[in-house]
Amino acid sequence: MLLSIVFIVGAIILLYFGAEFSLDASEKVGKKIGLSPLVIGMLLVGFGTSLPELFVGHIAGARGEVGIALGSLVGSNIANLFLVLGISAFIAKLSTKGKSLREHLGIHLLLSIALFFVLNQTHLTLLTASPLLGVLVIYLFFIFKDMKRSEEVNRNSEEKELDTDKNSILLLKMIIGFFLLYVGGELLVKGGTDFGVAIGIETYIISSIFIAFGTSFPELVTAVMAAVKKKDTDIIIGNIIGSNLFNCALILGSLGVYNFEIAGNYSVELFSLLFGSGFLLLLSFLNKTLAKAGSILFVMVYLGVVGHWLKFL
């Protein structure tokens, strides 16, 4: 059991640095081509911080570890939405204003509805996962529409000029990041599985609480740093929306290739995600910010869901 804990801790460290390397390179590429902070948050940062879930989910799916695959993704979305946004909003007010953000918050609510349908099926296949993949197509359409709308054409030759050495360093960082994410994902699945077997706990519970927190750690660090600096806070909600959409629309949707059985009841998790998504969209329509009162509510919801999971220990 001690070795399993070592694997889990080591995996979280590898996933953190893997996400840091790949995320840093992605952000620099985004700024170089003139993307707005919101688009960087939703597309590059959102996808970058979902890389741990991507590796963990598919490694677990390929091995038939359904509990870890589902727990890491559903648990990560709950941690992202309620814990990460809750902590960030306590530090700095998070704006939900703007047509672009409102559109993406609407897609985020649509994701929760699609997830409700998918996780109430008996099996996860490409057919039953098609609503999630459909949401991904819609999301990417709006992302690229935003890129055309908000992309600033940089006419400064120094910024547009390609620096071969710097590009090589960025590429190397991304390769190292992907490698660390793969190794971290392997260790996390093995450690989580072995730990659950050793103490007789369902892998879904371990994955939902501990592994999901580990894979959500990049989002937490990114969001808290932005909130503390009170700079480009658009990137915080954009990051969470992007990460959650990639987690469930892309990663969970693509897990349909493994055709595994969906067992258990996910009502508490699904209704929580519907509530959080709807609450943010309502704030956007009312032109309100997510501030301290909302942050406390979100953290309480997260603790409530974790309490629900702990009942099964």
C-alpha angles and dihedrals in degrees: 000000000000090000090052091054090049089051092050094048092044091048093052090051091050092046090050095052092039090054091044093054096044092040095050091051091047093051092050091050090049093051091045093058092045104253119164120248090251093053091044089052096048100039112022102024093035093053093038094054090047092059093092089054090047094056096039093046097050095041089051092044093050090051093048093247094144095168093057093043094052096035095052092051102039092039092048092052090051092047091047095048102040108021103034096039091040094055093041094050090052089058098041135004110258116216119224094181127118135071094252095052091044090055091052092046087054090053088048089056089047088054091055090051091049090047089052089056096044098048091050091063123096095234137025110229132149087264097052090041092052094100089060092048088048090055088051091055091050091048094050090048091056092042092056090044088055091048090057091043099047105025110119114216104229110212095178105115093206092058094042095045112104115237107205094199094050092045090052090052091050090049091049091050091051092050092049090046093052091048092052090047091052094049091043091050092051092050093045094052092046095043094045093048094047093045092051092049092047095055098029098245124139112260088228091063094046090046095046094052110025106021092040090052090050094051090045092053094094090055091049094050093045093048097044092048091051091047094049091049090043086216125133091352087171085078092064099063090032090054093050094046091047094045094048092048092050091045097056107015096045107020102033090038092053091048085076087088088075093057098213132168120261108220129176136035119286099177096120093050094044096047089047092054091047090051094048094046093047092046093055092047090050090052089052093052090048091048090236131144128235100245139159097302091051092044092055090048091051094049090048090052090051092050089047092054091046088050088053090053093046090058087073094056 
